[in-house]
């Protein structure tokens, strides 16, 4: 999901910190820096050593979900120096204004992005655990949201990682890489 918020930032920074919230199993995301490097090539990724606590004010009791926009804004308070971009990783159900749920959210051309593992698990849909599928979904959503921070908008190509996912089926159809058009735009921003 692309946030209503937008910032104008130069993409000369090449370091991204992955910030996990309490409740995220680091073993489930340990593969992510290497997988992201395959897409972003000139960017370094590392997982933060400390967990952040999800603020209670982001929880909507009536919906039993967390507001992704509030969590995204909260990320600005837990950032560490020395990094140009931040990917928050949570394991709670997210929603954004006007949508029933989201897999993540990002600030276009901004520093912060957020993904949730909650709806990426096959078990959420009544399917048996499938680690390969779960990891593939994590990578796609992480690349998608970080792509927004590097200036990529949604793409009309349903196989492009930057295509908007309205359901998990859309996520599964996508590849983990941007299409040629989006990849060209990304590399212009990164170099």
Residue frames as a rotation matrix with the C-alpha (Angstrom) as fourth column:
UNK 1
0.577 0.817 0.000 0.00
0.817 -0.577 0.000 0.00
0.000 0.000 -1.000 0.00
UNK 2
-0.426 -0.668 0.610 1.24
0.655 -0.693 -0.302 3.46
0.625 0.271 0.733 -0.82
UNK 3
-0.264 0.294 -0.918 0.84
0.870 -0.339 -0.359 5.92
-0.417 -0.894 -0.166 2.01
UNK 4
0.754 0.554 0.354 -0.92
0.635 -0.752 -0.175 9.23
0.169 0.356 -0.919 1.60
UNK 5
0.674 -0.594 -0.439 2.21
-0.063 -0.639 0.767 10.69
-0.736 -0.489 -0.468 3.14
UNK 6
0.733 -0.498 0.463 4.96
0.626 0.228 -0.746 11.63
0.266 0.837 0.479 0.73
UNK 7
0.577 -0.645 -0.501 8.46
0.010 -0.608 0.794 12.97
-0.817 -0.463 -0.345 1.22
UNK 8
0.915 -0.392 -0.098 11.07
-0.145 -0.091 -0.985 14.07
0.377 0.915 -0.140 -1.25
UNK 9
0.590 -0.748 0.303 14.39
-0.302 0.143 0.942 12.39
-0.748 -0.648 -0.142 -0.54
UNK 10
0.212 -0.661 -0.720 17.54
-0.942 0.057 -0.330 11.74
0.259 0.749 -0.610 -2.48
UNK 11
0.972 0.228 0.052 18.29
-0.234 0.948 0.215 8.00
-0.001 -0.221 0.975 -2.73
UNK 12
0.228 -0.963 -0.146 22.06
-0.630 -0.032 -0.776 8.31
0.742 0.269 -0.614 -2.37
UNK 13
-0.056 -0.198 0.979 21.83
-0.955 0.297 0.005 6.38
-0.291 -0.934 -0.205 0.93
UNK 14
-0.081 -0.075 -0.994 22.70
-0.647 0.762 -0.004 2.75
0.758 0.643 -0.111 0.59
UNK 15
-0.948 -0.255 -0.189 21.97
-0.022 0.646 -0.763 1.33
0.317 -0.719 -0.618 4.07
UNK 16
0.013 0.996 0.086 18.62
-0.577 -0.063 0.814 -0.10
0.816 -0.060 0.574 5.15
UNK 17
-0.909 -0.233 0.347 17.82
-0.415 0.410 -0.812 -1.29
0.047 -0.882 -0.469 8.66
UNK 18
-0.179 0.844 -0.506 15.17
-0.011 0.512 0.859 -3.94
0.984 0.159 -0.082 9.20
UNK 19
-0.769 -0.011 0.639 13.43
-0.608 -0.297 -0.736 -3.24
0.198 -0.955 0.222 12.51
UNK 20
-0.444 0.610 -0.656 11.42
0.283 0.790 0.543 -6.09
0.850 0.055 -0.524 14.01
UNK 21
0.036 0.541 0.840 8.71
-0.802 -0.486 0.348 -5.55
0.597 -0.686 0.416 16.56
UNK 22
-0.688 -0.141 0.712 8.34
-0.631 0.600 -0.491 -7.66
-0.358 -0.787 -0.502 19.67
UNK 23
0.284 0.805 0.522 6.66
-0.368 0.594 -0.716 -10.90
-0.885 0.011 0.465 18.68
UNK 24
0.747 -0.126 -0.653 8.54
-0.634 0.158 -0.757 -11.30
0.199 0.979 0.038 15.40
UNK 25
0.723 -0.525 0.449 10.66
0.218 0.791 0.573 -14.44
-0.656 -0.316 0.686 15.25
UNK 26
0.286 -0.690 -0.665 14.04
-0.744 -0.597 0.300 -13.33
-0.604 0.409 -0.684 13.88
UNK 27
-0.553 -0.460 0.695 14.59
0.018 0.827 0.562 -16.82
-0.833 0.323 -0.449 12.47
UNK 28
0.275 0.766 0.581 11.65
0.701 0.254 -0.667 -16.19
-0.658 0.590 -0.467 10.12
UNK 29
0.990 0.111 -0.087 13.29
0.033 -0.781 -0.624 -13.09
-0.138 0.615 -0.777 8.63
UNK 30
0.328 -0.945 -0.025 17.00
-0.030 -0.036 0.999 -13.97
-0.944 -0.326 -0.040 8.87
UNK 31
-0.129 -0.329 0.935 17.10
0.855 0.441 0.273 -14.70
-0.502 0.835 0.224 5.12
UNK 32
0.719 0.694 0.033 15.68
0.606 -0.603 -0.518 -11.30
-0.340 0.393 -0.854 4.20
UNK 33
0.400 -0.594 -0.698 18.86
-0.340 -0.803 0.489 -9.15
-0.851 0.041 -0.523 3.91
UNK 34
-0.643 -0.688 0.336 20.38
0.010 0.431 0.902 -11.53
-0.766 0.583 -0.271 1.37
UNK 35
-0.152 0.689 0.709 17.11
0.921 0.359 -0.152 -11.80
-0.359 0.630 -0.689 -0.58
UNK 36
0.780 0.449 -0.437 16.68
0.326 -0.886 -0.329 -8.02
-0.535 0.114 -0.837 -0.70
UNK 37
-0.050 -0.904 -0.424 20.26
-0.289 -0.394 0.873 -7.57
-0.956 0.166 -0.242 -1.90
UNK 38
-0.528 -0.104 0.843 19.37
0.633 0.613 0.473 -9.63
-0.566 0.783 -0.258 -5.00
UNK 39
0.414 0.771 0.484 16.85
0.910 -0.341 -0.235 -6.96
-0.015 0.538 -0.843 -5.99
UNK 40
0.984 0.068 -0.162 18.42
0.092 -0.985 0.147 -3.73
-0.150 -0.159 -0.976 -4.72
UNK 41
0.655 -0.743 0.134 22.03
0.618 0.425 -0.661 -4.80
0.435 0.516 0.738 -5.50
UNK 42
-0.243 -0.833 0.498 23.83
0.329 -0.553 -0.765 -1.62
0.912 -0.022 0.409 -4.33
UNK 43
0.252 0.420 0.872 22.00
-0.718 -0.523 0.459 -1.34
0.649 -0.742 0.170 -1.01
UNK 44
-0.765 -0.474 -0.436 23.13
-0.040 0.711 -0.702 -3.04
0.643 -0.519 -0.563 2.20
UNK 45
0.332 0.929 0.163 20.59
-0.464 0.010 0.886 -4.53
0.821 -0.370 0.435 4.57
UNK 46
-0.793 -0.506 -0.340 20.85
0.014 0.542 -0.840 -5.57
0.609 -0.671 -0.422 8.18
UNK 47
0.296 0.888 -0.351 18.47
0.406 0.216 0.888 -6.68
0.865 -0.405 -0.297 10.88
UNK 48
0.029 -0.214 0.976 18.41
-0.663 -0.735 -0.141 -4.53
0.748 -0.643 -0.164 14.01
UNK 49
-0.730 -0.429 -0.532 19.44
0.094 0.708 -0.700 -6.15
0.677 -0.561 -0.476 17.25
UNK 50
-0.906 0.419 -0.064 16.66
-0.023 -0.199 -0.980 -4.60
-0.423 -0.886 0.190 19.33
UNK 51
-0.436 0.857 0.275 12.93
0.859 0.306 0.411 -5.09
0.268 0.415 -0.869 19.02
UNK 52
-0.899 0.259 0.352 10.51
-0.314 -0.943 -0.108 -2.19
0.304 -0.208 0.930 19.08
UNK 53
-0.685 0.726 -0.056 7.25
0.481 0.392 -0.784 -2.26
-0.548 -0.564 -0.618 21.01
UNK 54
-0.551 0.602 0.577 4.11
0.557 -0.250 0.792 -1.66
0.621 0.758 -0.197 18.97
UNK 55
-0.962 0.183 0.205 2.28
-0.272 -0.743 -0.612 1.32
0.041 -0.644 0.764 20.48
UNK 56
-0.648 0.759 0.059 -1.13
0.605 0.560 -0.565 0.49
-0.462 -0.331 -0.823 21.93
UNK 57
-0.170 0.617 -0.768 -2.70
-0.221 -0.784 -0.580 3.63
-0.960 0.071 0.270 20.40
UNK 58
-0.682 -0.130 -0.720 -2.32
-0.725 -0.010 0.689 2.05
-0.097 0.992 -0.087 16.93
UNK 59
-0.941 0.337 0.014 -4.74
0.337 0.941 0.028 -0.74
-0.004 0.031 -1.000 17.86
UNK 60
-0.508 0.861 0.038 -8.39
-0.783 -0.480 0.396 -0.40
0.359 0.171 0.918 16.84
UNK 61
-0.778 0.199 0.596 -10.45
-0.332 0.676 -0.658 -2.54
-0.534 -0.710 -0.460 19.24
UNK 62
0.262 0.961 -0.093 -13.53
-0.568 0.076 -0.819 -2.56
-0.780 0.268 0.566 17.02
UNK 63
0.571 -0.112 -0.814 -11.56
-0.782 0.230 -0.580 -3.84
0.252 0.967 0.044 14.03
UNK 64
0.781 -0.431 0.452 -9.11
-0.026 0.701 0.713 -5.96
-0.624 -0.568 0.536 16.05
UNK 65
0.511 -0.644 0.569 -6.37
0.813 0.148 -0.563 -4.64
0.279 0.751 0.599 13.77
UNK 66
0.004 -0.617 -0.787 -3.52
0.596 -0.630 0.498 -2.14
-0.803 -0.471 0.365 13.93
UNK 67
0.936 0.296 -0.188 -3.51
0.076 -0.695 -0.715 1.05
-0.342 0.655 -0.673 11.88
UNK 68
0.392 -0.832 0.392 -0.53
0.916 0.391 -0.085 0.75
-0.082 0.393 0.916 9.53
UNK 69
0.367 -0.232 0.901 -0.26
0.334 -0.871 -0.360 4.50
0.868 0.433 -0.242 9.01
UNK 70
0.852 -0.041 0.522 0.12
-0.477 -0.472 0.742 5.10
0.216 -0.881 -0.422 12.75
UNK 71
0.748 -0.618 0.242 2.74
0.357 0.683 0.637 2.35
-0.559 -0.390 0.732 12.97
UNK 72
0.346 -0.608 0.715 4.59
0.857 -0.105 -0.504 3.82
0.381 0.787 0.485 10.01
UNK 73
0.534 -0.098 0.840 4.63
-0.179 -0.984 -0.001 7.21
0.826 -0.150 -0.543 11.72
UNK 74
0.941 -0.162 0.297 5.79
-0.272 0.157 0.949 5.54
-0.201 -0.974 0.103 14.94
UNK 75
0.644 -0.736 0.208 8.81
0.765 0.614 -0.192 4.09
0.014 0.283 0.959 13.10
UNK 76
0.391 -0.503 0.771 10.21
0.165 -0.785 -0.597 7.62
0.905 0.361 -0.224 12.85
UNK 77
0.645 -0.096 0.758 10.67
-0.703 -0.463 0.540 7.57
0.299 -0.881 -0.366 16.65
UNK 78
0.768 -0.332 0.548 12.63
-0.144 0.744 0.653 4.29
-0.624 -0.580 0.524 16.82
UNK 79
0.888 -0.458 0.047 15.06
0.125 0.143 -0.982 4.87
0.443 0.878 0.184 13.96
UNK 80
0.516 -0.818 -0.253 18.80
0.532 0.075 0.844 4.62
-0.671 -0.570 0.474 14.51
UNK 81
0.546 -0.407 -0.732 21.43
-0.610 -0.792 -0.015 6.89
-0.574 0.455 -0.681 13.01
UNK 82
-0.473 -0.879 0.057 23.52
-0.512 0.328 0.794 5.75
-0.717 0.347 -0.605 10.09
UNK 83
-0.567 0.366 0.738 20.70
0.658 0.740 0.138 4.35
-0.496 0.564 -0.660 7.96
UNK 84
-0.954 0.192 -0.230 18.87
-0.289 -0.789 0.542 5.97
-0.077 0.584 0.808 5.10
UNK 85
-0.136 0.929 -0.345 15.82
-0.658 0.176 0.732 3.68
0.741 0.326 0.587 5.01
UNK 86
-0.790 -0.007 0.613 13.95
-0.544 0.470 -0.696 1.59
-0.282 -0.883 -0.375 7.56
UNK 87
-0.283 0.727 -0.626 11.70
-0.389 0.510 0.767 -1.43
0.877 0.460 0.138 7.10
UNK 88
-0.450 0.258 0.855 9.54
-0.862 0.126 -0.492 -2.17
-0.235 -0.958 0.166 10.11
UNK 89
-0.519 0.274 -0.810 8.43
-0.238 0.863 0.445 -5.78
0.821 0.424 -0.383 10.38
UNK 90
-0.459 0.481 0.747 5.46
-0.866 -0.056 -0.497 -6.69
-0.197 -0.875 0.442 12.56
UNK 91
-0.923 0.221 -0.316 3.38
0.112 0.938 0.328 -9.83
0.369 0.267 -0.890 13.08
UNK 92
-0.525 0.816 -0.239 -0.03
0.224 -0.139 -0.965 -8.27
-0.821 -0.560 -0.110 13.64
UNK 93
-0.051 0.614 0.788 -3.03
0.992 0.120 -0.029 -7.70
-0.113 0.780 -0.615 11.38
UNK 94
-0.770 -0.330 -0.546 -2.89
0.276 -0.944 0.181 -4.28
-0.575 -0.011 0.818 9.68
UNK 95
0.300 0.782 0.546 -5.39
0.941 -0.151 -0.302 -1.98
-0.154 0.605 -0.781 8.05
UNK 96
-0.891 -0.427 -0.151 -5.25
0.394 -0.895 0.209 1.46
-0.225 0.127 0.966 6.50
UNK 97
-0.369 0.789 -0.491 -7.99
-0.245 -0.592 -0.768 4.03
-0.897 -0.163 0.411 6.05
UNK 98
0.161 0.577 -0.801 -10.47
-0.937 -0.166 -0.309 2.88
-0.311 0.800 0.514 3.42
UNK 99
-0.179 -0.296 -0.938 -9.10
-0.635 0.763 -0.120 -0.67
0.752 0.574 -0.325 3.25
UNK 100
0.840 0.536 -0.088 -10.08
-0.320 0.620 0.717 -3.87
0.439 -0.573 0.692 5.09
UNK 101
0.711 -0.697 0.093 -6.44
0.295 0.416 0.860 -4.87
-0.638 -0.584 0.502 5.49
UNK 102
0.726 -0.594 -0.347 -2.97
-0.628 -0.364 -0.688 -4.21
0.282 0.717 -0.637 4.12
UNK 103
0.747 -0.586 -0.316 0.17
0.584 0.804 -0.110 -6.31
0.319 -0.102 0.942 3.91
UNK 104
-0.231 -0.842 -0.488 2.28
0.916 -0.358 0.183 -3.20
-0.329 -0.404 0.853 4.45
UNK 105
0.900 0.425 0.102 2.63
0.436 -0.857 -0.274 0.50
-0.029 0.291 -0.956 3.82
UNK 106
-0.175 -0.983 -0.048 5.40
0.959 -0.181 0.217 2.93
-0.222 -0.008 0.975 2.86
UNK 107
0.496 0.185 -0.848 6.08
0.098 -0.983 -0.157 6.60
-0.863 -0.005 -0.506 2.41
UNK 108
0.766 -0.182 0.616 6.75
0.638 0.105 -0.762 7.37
0.074 0.978 0.197 -1.25
UNK 109
0.267 -0.804 0.531 10.33
0.204 -0.491 -0.847 8.68
0.942 0.335 0.032 -1.52
UNK 110
0.684 0.062 0.727 10.49
-0.634 -0.443 0.634 8.53
0.361 -0.895 -0.263 2.27
UNK 111
-0.406 -0.894 0.189 12.60
-0.839 0.283 -0.464 6.70
0.362 -0.347 -0.865 4.78
UNK 112
-0.608 0.194 0.770 10.05
-0.558 0.586 -0.588 4.35
-0.565 -0.787 -0.248 6.34
UNK 113
-0.234 0.583 -0.778 8.27
-0.659 0.493 0.568 1.24
0.715 0.645 0.269 5.16
UNK 114
-0.419 0.216 0.882 6.32
-0.781 0.408 -0.472 -1.40
-0.462 -0.887 -0.002 7.06
UNK 115
-0.301 0.409 -0.862 5.24
-0.525 0.683 0.507 -4.98
0.796 0.605 0.010 6.40
UNK 116
0.061 0.365 0.929 3.28
-0.941 0.331 -0.068 -7.48
-0.333 -0.870 0.363 8.43
UNK 117
-0.885 -0.411 -0.218 3.90
-0.453 0.867 0.207 -11.23
0.104 0.282 -0.954 8.46
UNK 118
-0.515 0.705 0.489 0.40
-0.429 0.282 -0.858 -11.93
-0.742 -0.651 0.157 9.78
UNK 119
0.554 0.830 -0.069 -1.53
-0.426 0.211 -0.880 -12.37
-0.715 0.517 0.470 6.51
UNK 120
0.095 -0.600 -0.794 1.49
-0.976 0.102 -0.193 -13.73
0.197 0.793 -0.576 4.63
UNK 121
-0.717 -0.325 0.616 1.36
-0.528 0.831 -0.177 -17.04
-0.455 -0.452 -0.767 6.53
UNK 122
-0.691 0.477 -0.543 -0.43
-0.287 0.508 0.812 -19.82
0.663 0.717 -0.214 4.61
UNK 123
-0.746 0.386 -0.543 -2.03
0.653 0.583 -0.484 -20.86
0.130 -0.715 -0.687 7.91
UNK 124
-0.784 0.466 -0.410 -3.97
-0.216 -0.824 -0.523 -17.58
-0.582 -0.322 0.747 7.97
UNK 125
-0.314 0.637 -0.704 -5.95
-0.945 -0.140 0.295 -18.88
0.089 0.758 0.646 4.97
UNK 126
0.560 0.570 0.601 -6.46
-0.690 0.722 -0.042 -22.37
-0.458 -0.391 0.798 6.46
UNK 127
0.701 -0.402 -0.589 -3.59
-0.319 0.562 -0.763 -23.92
0.638 0.723 0.266 4.51
UNK 128
0.793 -0.490 -0.361 -0.80
0.605 0.566 0.560 -26.00
-0.070 -0.663 0.746 6.06
UNK 129
0.532 -0.684 -0.499 2.48
-0.230 -0.684 0.692 -24.24
-0.815 -0.254 -0.521 6.90
UNK 130
0.714 -0.380 0.587 4.69
0.699 0.336 -0.632 -23.76
0.043 0.862 0.506 3.84
UNK 131
0.298 -0.673 -0.677 8.02
0.450 -0.526 0.722 -22.12
-0.841 -0.520 0.146 4.65
UNK 132
-0.635 -0.566 0.526 9.02
0.708 -0.156 0.689 -21.60
-0.308 0.810 0.500 1.01
UNK 133
-0.005 0.745 0.667 5.73
0.796 -0.401 0.453 -19.84
0.605 0.534 -0.591 0.18
UNK 134
0.769 0.276 -0.577 5.85
0.618 -0.553 0.559 -17.79
-0.165 -0.786 -0.596 3.39
UNK 135
-0.100 -0.904 -0.415 9.39
0.510 -0.405 0.759 -16.57
-0.855 -0.136 0.501 2.64
UNK 136
-0.608 -0.080 0.790 8.49
0.786 -0.206 0.584 -15.76
0.116 0.975 0.187 -0.98
UNK 137
0.437 0.854 0.281 5.59
0.740 -0.519 0.428 -13.62
0.511 0.021 -0.859 0.23
UNK 138
0.586 -0.304 -0.751 7.79
0.547 -0.536 0.644 -11.84
-0.598 -0.788 -0.148 2.78
UNK 139
-0.515 -0.852 0.096 10.34
0.612 -0.287 0.737 -10.96
-0.600 0.439 0.669 0.10
UNK 140
-0.356 0.439 0.825 7.69
0.821 -0.276 0.500 -9.70
0.447 0.855 -0.262 -2.32
UNK 141
0.716 0.696 -0.054 6.05
0.626 -0.606 0.491 -7.44
0.309 -0.385 -0.870 0.24
UNK 142
0.355 -0.675 -0.647 9.39
0.515 -0.436 0.738 -6.16
-0.780 -0.596 0.193 1.56
UNK 143
-0.665 -0.590 0.458 10.60
0.688 -0.247 0.682 -5.35
-0.289 0.769 0.570 -1.96
UNK 144
0.018 0.777 0.630 7.26
0.836 -0.357 0.417 -3.73
0.549 0.519 -0.656 -2.79
UNK 145
0.851 0.379 -0.363 7.22
0.523 -0.661 0.538 -1.43
-0.036 -0.647 -0.761 0.23
UNK 146
0.050 -0.902 -0.429 10.92
0.442 -0.365 0.819 -0.56
-0.896 -0.230 0.380 0.00
UNK 147
-0.447 -0.138 0.884 10.38
0.894 -0.108 0.435 0.10
0.036 0.985 0.172 -3.71
UNK 148
0.625 0.724 0.291 7.97
0.673 -0.689 0.269 2.86
0.395 0.028 -0.918 -2.70
UNK 149
0.690 -0.402 -0.602 10.63
0.320 -0.577 0.751 4.44
-0.650 -0.711 -0.269 -0.48
UNK 150
-0.460 -0.884 0.086 12.91
0.412 -0.127 0.902 4.51
-0.786 0.451 0.423 -3.52
UNK 151
-0.562 0.251 -0.788 10.25
-0.510 -0.855 0.092 6.33
-0.651 0.453 0.609 -5.55
UNK 152
-0.963 0.234 -0.131 8.45
0.029 0.575 0.818 3.48
0.267 0.784 -0.561 -7.32
UNK 153
-0.349 0.925 0.148 4.67
-0.909 -0.295 -0.295 3.82
-0.229 -0.238 0.944 -7.64
UNK 154
0.059 0.449 0.892 2.24
-0.124 0.890 -0.440 0.97
-0.991 -0.084 0.108 -8.24
UNK 155
-0.809 -0.410 -0.422 2.64
-0.497 0.094 0.863 -0.84
-0.314 0.907 -0.280 -11.57
UNK 156
0.183 0.936 -0.300 -0.11
-0.957 0.100 -0.273 -2.09
-0.225 0.337 0.914 -13.88
UNK 157
-0.158 -0.329 -0.931 1.82
-0.603 0.779 -0.172 -5.30
0.782 0.535 -0.321 -14.66
UNK 158
0.752 0.580 0.314 0.31
-0.587 0.372 0.719 -8.03
0.300 -0.725 0.620 -12.41
UNK 159
0.732 -0.543 -0.411 3.62
0.540 0.831 -0.136 -9.92
0.416 -0.123 0.901 -12.39
UNK 160
-0.124 -0.782 0.611 5.65
0.045 -0.620 -0.784 -6.91
0.991 -0.070 0.113 -11.26
UNK 161
-0.417 -0.121 -0.901 6.49
0.854 0.286 -0.434 -6.79
0.310 -0.950 -0.016 -7.57
UNK 162
-0.980 0.024 -0.197 5.24
0.048 -0.934 -0.353 -3.18
-0.193 -0.356 0.915 -7.57
UNK 163
-0.449 0.893 -0.035 1.70
-0.017 0.031 0.999 -4.23
0.893 0.450 0.001 -8.56
UNK 164
-0.417 0.386 0.823 -0.83
-0.890 -0.356 -0.284 -3.49
0.183 -0.851 0.492 -5.79
UNK 165
-0.856 0.138 -0.499 -1.89
0.179 0.983 -0.034 -6.62
0.486 -0.119 -0.866 -3.90
UNK 166
-0.237 0.874 0.424 -5.60
-0.823 -0.412 0.391 -6.55
0.517 -0.256 0.817 -3.20
UNK 167
0.859 0.428 0.279 -5.42
-0.511 0.743 0.433 -10.15
-0.022 -0.514 0.857 -1.94
UNK 168
0.147 -0.828 0.542 -2.85
-0.426 0.441 0.790 -12.83
-0.893 -0.347 -0.288 -1.20
UNK 169
0.547 0.096 0.832 -3.56
0.619 0.623 -0.478 -14.23
-0.564 0.776 0.281 -4.69
UNK 170
0.965 -0.212 0.153 -2.18
-0.056 -0.739 -0.671 -11.00
0.256 0.639 -0.725 -6.16
UNK 171
0.420 -0.852 0.313 0.94
-0.821 -0.210 0.530 -11.38
-0.386 -0.480 -0.788 -4.02
UNK 172
0.168 -0.340 0.925 1.41
0.031 0.940 0.340 -14.98
-0.985 -0.028 0.168 -5.13
UNK 173
0.826 0.177 0.535 1.07
0.524 0.108 -0.845 -14.03
-0.208 0.978 -0.003 -8.82
UNK 174
0.865 -0.498 -0.062 3.77
-0.499 -0.843 -0.202 -11.37
0.049 0.206 -0.977 -8.55
UNK 175
0.429 -0.853 -0.297 7.43
0.553 0.508 -0.661 -12.08
0.715 0.119 0.689 -9.05
UNK 176
0.530 -0.304 -0.792 9.94
0.763 -0.237 0.602 -10.92
-0.370 -0.923 0.106 -6.42
UNK 177
-0.609 -0.793 0.015 11.59
0.675 -0.508 0.536 -8.63
-0.417 0.337 0.844 -8.97
UNK 178
0.016 0.566 -0.824 10.35
-0.242 -0.798 -0.552 -5.39
-0.970 0.208 0.124 -10.53
UNK 179
0.735 0.234 0.636 9.35
0.565 0.306 -0.766 -5.52
-0.374 0.923 0.093 -14.19
UNK 180
-0.116 -0.854 0.507 11.86
0.989 -0.149 -0.024 -4.07
0.096 0.498 0.862 -16.66
UNK 181
0.191 0.256 0.947 10.21
0.316 -0.930 0.188 -0.62
0.929 0.263 -0.259 -16.57
UNK 182
0.951 0.220 0.218 10.18
-0.132 -0.349 0.928 -0.45
0.280 -0.911 -0.302 -12.75
UNK 183
0.579 -0.807 -0.117 13.65
0.734 0.454 0.505 -1.95
-0.354 -0.379 0.855 -12.49
UNK 184
-0.092 -0.589 0.803 15.01
0.824 -0.498 -0.271 0.75
0.560 0.636 0.531 -14.82
UNK 185
0.489 0.366 0.792 13.38
-0.092 -0.881 0.464 3.43
0.868 -0.299 -0.397 -12.67
UNK 186
0.986 -0.108 -0.123 14.77
0.145 0.231 0.962 1.84
-0.076 -0.967 0.244 -9.50
UNK 187
0.279 -0.958 0.064 18.35
0.943 0.286 0.169 1.65
-0.180 0.013 0.984 -10.76
UNK 188
0.005 -0.217 0.976 18.22
0.459 -0.867 -0.195 5.27
0.889 0.449 0.095 -11.90
UNK 189
0.754 0.360 0.549 17.27
-0.293 -0.564 0.772 6.15
0.588 -0.743 -0.320 -8.32
UNK 190
0.925 -0.372 -0.075 19.91
0.278 0.529 0.801 3.94
-0.258 -0.763 0.593 -6.74
UNK 191
0.191 -0.924 0.332 22.89
0.982 0.176 -0.075 4.96
0.011 0.340 0.940 -8.87
